[in-house]
Amino acid sequence: MWRLLFLSSTSLLVALVACSDDGGGSCGPKGANEFGLVATNGSDVALTYGGLQSGQNNDCSDPATPDIISLTVTGAQSGGSGLITFCIPHPDKLAKMPGQLGTDVQVIDLKGDQNGCMFKINTGTVPLGTVTSDGLCDNGSNKAGYALAFDGHVVLTRTCNGNSDSVPVSLSGTVAVALQQ
């Protein structure tokens, strides 16, 4: 009887492990919102981004580690025509420790619109802050996806009625990232 119970328990454990694509549930966005990344100055600018998709496009690879394939992450503005693009040269490192916004997670493009004004990343200033991942497995190739949490600052160029100025904003929030289809 005990042997039969042991074999049944072992079979159940093997079945559960075999059916898990993500190492037992450690991969995936873990409830992160689809639209949860916000660029705001706390008063008159609030741009929300999401619908992020990640692909192993190798757009910002590190020549020192050619075996690591970089990730390109793209998304869209909620309620606007903007877009956002990041490149992650070392998803292997970001999976284990926080990365620096601007280097470990490069801001390639950030555009948005609000109240008749257009916004875009000011490429003359370096983004600052940190980015952490949760559930990032297999260097970003796991079909479960993952989540990114931002705690940083960028400077946007705002253009309204032909006039432009610089607007420092915080870039914060946790957002789900799906695997690019």
C-alpha positions as CSV (number, residue, x, y, z in Angstrom):
1,M,0.0,0.0,0.0
2,W,2.8,2.5,0.9
3,R,4.7,1.6,-2.2
4,L,1.6,2.3,-4.3
5,L,1.0,5.6,-2.5
6,F,4.6,6.6,-3.1
7,L,4.5,5.7,-6.8
8,S,1.2,7.7,-7.2
9,S,2.8,10.7,-5.4
10,T,5.9,10.5,-7.5
11,S,3.9,10.2,-10.7
12,L,1.9,13.2,-9.8
13,L,5.0,15.2,-9.0
14,V,6.6,14.2,-12.3
15,A,3.4,15.2,-14.2
16,L,3.3,18.6,-12.6
17,V,6.9,19.3,-13.3
18,A,6.6,18.0,-16.9
19,C,3.6,20.2,-17.6
20,S,5.2,23.3,-16.4
21,D,6.9,25.4,-19.1
22,D,8.2,28.0,-16.7
23,G,10.1,26.2,-13.9
24,G,7.1,25.8,-11.6
25,G,5.5,29.2,-11.9
26,S,8.5,31.5,-11.5
27,C,8.1,32.9,-15.0
28,G,5.5,35.4,-16.2
29,P,4.2,38.9,-15.3
30,K,2.6,37.7,-12.1
31,G,-0.4,40.0,-12.2
32,A,1.3,43.1,-13.5
33,N,-1.0,45.5,-15.3
34,E,-1.0,45.5,-19.1
35,F,-0.9,49.4,-19.0
36,G,1.1,50.4,-16.0
37,L,4.1,52.5,-17.1
38,V,3.5,56.2,-16.5
39,A,5.6,59.3,-17.5
40,T,4.4,62.2,-15.4
41,N,5.6,65.5,-13.9
42,G,2.9,65.4,-11.3
43,S,1.0,68.3,-12.7
44,D,0.2,68.7,-16.4
45,V,1.9,65.7,-18.0
46,A,0.6,62.1,-17.6
47,L,1.4,59.7,-20.4
48,T,0.5,56.0,-19.8
49,Y,2.1,53.1,-21.7
50,G,1.6,49.4,-22.0
51,G,0.8,46.6,-24.3
52,L,4.5,45.8,-24.2
53,Q,5.9,43.0,-26.3
54,S,9.4,41.6,-26.2
55,G,11.4,40.0,-28.9
56,Q,14.8,38.6,-29.2
57,N,15.8,40.9,-32.0
58,N,19.4,41.4,-31.0
59,D,19.2,45.2,-31.7
60,C,21.6,46.3,-29.0
61,S,23.8,43.3,-28.5
62,D,27.0,43.5,-26.5
63,P,30.0,42.5,-28.7
64,A,31.8,41.1,-25.6
65,T,29.0,38.5,-25.1
66,P,27.8,37.5,-28.6
67,D,26.0,34.4,-27.1
68,I,23.5,36.6,-25.2
69,I,20.7,37.8,-27.5
70,S,19.4,41.3,-26.6
71,L,15.7,42.1,-26.2
72,T,13.7,44.8,-27.9
73,V,10.6,45.8,-26.0
74,T,7.9,47.9,-27.7
75,G,4.6,49.3,-26.5
76,A,1.9,52.0,-27.1
77,Q,0.4,54.9,-25.3
78,S,-3.0,54.4,-23.7
79,G,-5.4,57.0,-25.1
80,G,-2.9,58.5,-27.5
81,S,-0.8,57.9,-30.6
82,G,2.5,57.5,-28.8
83,L,4.9,54.6,-28.6
84,I,7.7,53.4,-26.4
85,T,10.7,51.3,-27.2
86,F,13.4,49.8,-25.0
87,C,16.4,47.7,-25.7
88,I,17.9,45.3,-23.1
89,P,21.5,44.2,-24.0
90,H,21.7,41.7,-21.1
91,P,18.4,40.1,-20.2
92,D,20.5,37.5,-18.3
93,K,21.7,40.1,-15.8
94,L,18.3,41.9,-15.6
95,A,16.7,38.6,-14.5
96,K,19.0,38.5,-11.5
97,M,19.5,42.1,-10.3
98,P,18.1,45.7,-10.9
99,G,19.4,47.4,-14.0
100,Q,20.2,51.0,-14.7
101,L,17.7,52.9,-16.9
102,G,19.7,54.3,-19.8
103,T,22.3,51.6,-20.0
104,D,21.0,48.2,-18.9
105,V,17.6,49.2,-20.2
106,Q,18.1,51.7,-23.0
107,V,15.3,54.1,-23.9
108,I,15.3,54.0,-27.7
109,D,12.1,55.9,-28.3
110,L,9.4,57.5,-26.2
111,K,6.7,59.6,-27.9
112,G,3.3,60.7,-26.8
113,D,0.5,63.2,-27.1
114,Q,-1.7,64.9,-24.6
115,N,-4.0,68.0,-24.7
116,G,-2.8,69.0,-28.2
117,C,0.9,68.8,-27.3
118,M,3.4,66.3,-28.6
119,F,6.1,64.8,-26.5
120,K,9.3,62.9,-27.3
121,I,12.4,61.8,-25.4
122,N,15.1,64.4,-25.2
123,T,18.1,62.5,-26.5
124,G,20.5,65.1,-25.1
125,T,19.8,64.0,-21.6
126,V,20.6,60.6,-20.0
127,P,17.7,58.7,-18.4
128,L,18.4,57.9,-14.8
129,G,16.9,55.3,-12.4
130,T,16.5,51.6,-12.1
131,V,14.5,48.9,-13.8
132,T,13.8,45.5,-12.2
133,S,12.3,42.4,-13.8
134,D,10.0,39.8,-12.3
135,G,9.4,36.5,-13.9
136,L,12.0,37.0,-16.7
137,C,13.1,33.5,-17.7
138,D,15.2,32.0,-20.4
139,N,16.7,35.3,-21.2
140,G,13.3,36.7,-22.3
141,S,12.3,33.9,-24.6
142,N,9.9,32.1,-22.3
143,K,6.3,32.3,-23.6
144,A,5.0,33.2,-20.2
145,G,6.4,36.8,-20.6
146,Y,7.6,38.8,-17.6
147,A,7.1,42.1,-15.8
148,L,9.3,45.2,-15.7
149,A,9.2,47.8,-12.8
150,F,10.5,51.3,-13.5
151,D,11.7,53.8,-11.0
152,G,13.4,56.5,-13.1
153,H,13.5,59.9,-14.7
154,V,13.7,61.1,-18.3
155,V,13.4,64.5,-19.9
156,L,10.8,65.0,-22.7
157,T,10.6,67.7,-25.3
158,R,7.1,69.1,-25.3
159,T,5.8,70.9,-28.4
160,C,2.6,72.9,-28.2
161,N,1.4,75.4,-30.9
162,G,4.9,75.5,-32.4
163,N,6.6,76.2,-29.1
164,S,8.9,73.7,-27.4
165,D,10.3,73.3,-23.9
166,S,11.9,70.5,-21.8
167,V,9.8,68.7,-19.3
168,P,11.5,66.4,-16.7
169,V,9.2,63.5,-15.8
170,S,9.3,60.4,-13.7
171,L,9.0,57.1,-15.5
172,S,7.5,54.7,-13.0
173,G,5.2,51.7,-12.6
174,T,5.1,48.0,-13.1
175,V,3.9,46.7,-16.5
176,A,3.4,43.2,-18.0
177,V,5.6,42.3,-21.0
178,A,4.3,39.6,-23.4
179,L,6.4,37.6,-25.8
180,Q,6.3,39.0,-29.3
181,Q,4.2,36.9,-31.6
